[in-house]
Amino acid sequence: MDVIPRIRAARWADKEPVAAIVADALHCGPLAQWLVPNPTCRRRILTDVAVIWVEHAMFFGDIQITDDLSAAAMGFHRYRSIPPPSNYRSRLADAAGPHARQFELLDQLLTQVRPTEPHHHLAVLAVLPAAQRRGIGAAMLTHHESRLDRIDMPSWTETIHGSQDVYRQHGYLPRPALTLPDGPVIAPMRRNPHPARGSWPVNTARPATVTAPARPQSDAQR
């Protein structure tokens, strides 16, 4: 049985390792190939662009990582509108060069389908290729959902079509798919909170010992 590393909040000093995790996890996938068709510069560009969003998440969201730096979950607190990253267009142009337009287009298309209600946006769940199929991604989702259930907050994510099974197992339901121009199909998914569970964040490597009182589900929940 695989031992799941401890999950903790990322610190500012972790921003470069987190960006590298995101780039390595995405590098061979269809979305990364669509964003940066040239494989010789793909990892560098993905890393440099990821740094922009990692810094942004440090201010307007949160990032959870494993102690062994094999996985990272990056999310944004979209309880209200949040600004784009500081100097985003110029920084993106510096990071992605001629591929910047693809990143801008992806962001525009995802923004159009994202809900306007207050929610937590799980923007990236990245597991290094060598650490995949060991239950780490599922453990990260369990940790993530237990935090959101405690504050009664829905979650939204986007994944590549065909990769939704693990999210379905954690309560995410598919929304209308989004096909990128000449690219892969993106599968947005939404998860309703389960506040009746009322637990403190679950960390499989160091289980919580305190349980908050259960709360009834709101009539407003869908």
URLINCOR-V558867 format. One record per residue. N is the residue number from 1. OMEGA is omega as a letter, one per 30 degrees, with the letter a starting at -180 (* if undefined). NEAR is the number of other C-alpha atoms within 10 Angstrom. Layout:
{{N,OMEGA,NEAR} {N,OMEGA,NEAR}}
This chain:
{{1,a,5} {2,l,8} {3,a,10} {4,l,20} {5,l,19} {6,l,17} {7,a,24} {8,l,14} {9,l,14} {10,l,21} {11,a,13} {12,a,11} {13,a,8} {14,a,14} {15,l,20} {16,l,15} {17,l,17} {18,l,28} {19,l,23} {20,l,20} {21,a,25} {22,a,26} {23,a,24} {24,a,20} {25,a,23} {26,a,23} {27,a,20} {28,a,14} {29,a,12} {30,l,15} {31,l,19} {32,l,20} {33,l,16} {34,a,18} {35,a,21} {36,a,22} {37,a,13} {38,a,12} {39,a,12} {40,a,9} {41,a,11} {42,a,22} {43,l,21} {44,a,17} {45,l,22} {46,l,23} {47,a,23} {48,l,20} {49,l,22} {50,l,22} {51,l,21} {52,a,19} {53,l,21} {54,l,25} {55,a,19} {56,l,18} {57,l,19} {58,a,17} {59,a,11} {60,l,17} {61,l,18} {62,l,20} {63,l,23} {64,l,20} {65,l,26} {66,a,20} {67,a,15} {68,l,10} {69,l,18} {70,a,22} {71,l,25} {72,l,29} {73,a,26} {74,a,22} {75,l,26} {76,l,22} {77,a,19} {78,l,18} {79,l,13} {80,l,10} {81,l,10} {82,a,11} {83,l,8} {84,l,11} {85,a,17} {86,l,12} {87,a,9} {88,a,14} {89,l,14} {90,l,11} {91,l,16} {92,l,22} {93,l,16} {94,a,14} {95,a,20} {96,l,22} {97,a,12} {98,a,11} {99,a,18} {100,a,20} {101,l,15} {102,l,16} {103,l,17} {104,l,15} {105,l,14} {106,a,15} {107,l,11} {108,a,11} {109,l,13} {110,l,15} {111,a,11} {112,a,9} {113,a,13} {114,a,16} {115,l,13} {116,l,12} {117,l,11} {118,a,14} {119,l,22} {120,a,21} {121,l,21} {122,a,23} {123,a,16} {124,l,17} {125,a,24} {126,l,24} {127,a,25} {128,a,19} {129,a,15} {130,a,9} {131,a,14} {132,a,14} {133,l,11} {134,l,14} {135,a,14} {136,l,24} {137,l,23} {138,l,17} {139,l,19} {140,l,25} {141,l,19} {142,l,16} {143,a,20} {144,a,19} {145,l,23} {146,l,21} {147,a,19} {148,l,23} {149,a,21} {150,l,21} {151,l,13} {152,a,21} {153,l,19} {154,a,21} {155,l,25} {156,l,22} {157,l,21} {158,l,23} {159,l,19} {160,l,16} {161,a,15} {162,a,9} {163,a,12} {164,a,17} {165,a,10} {166,l,13} {167,l,19} {168,a,14} {169,l,11} {170,l,13} {171,l,16} {172,l,21} {173,a,16} {174,l,16} {175,a,13} {176,a,10} {177,l,16} {178,l,17} {179,l,13} {180,l,16} {181,a,11} {182,a,7} {183,a,12} {184,l,17} {185,l,17} {186,a,19} {187,l,20} {188,a,22} {189,a,22} {190,l,23} {191,l,22} {192,l,19} {193,l,24} {194,a,23} {195,a,21} {196,l,16} {197,l,17} {198,a,20} {199,l,20} {200,a,19} {201,a,19} {202,l,20} {203,a,19} {204,l,17} {205,l,13} {206,a,11} {207,l,11} {208,a,12} {209,a,8} {210,l,9} {211,l,11} {212,l,11} {213,l,11} {214,l,12} {215,l,13} {216,l,10} {217,l,13} {218,l,12} {219,a,6} {220,a,5} {221,l,10} {222,*,8}}
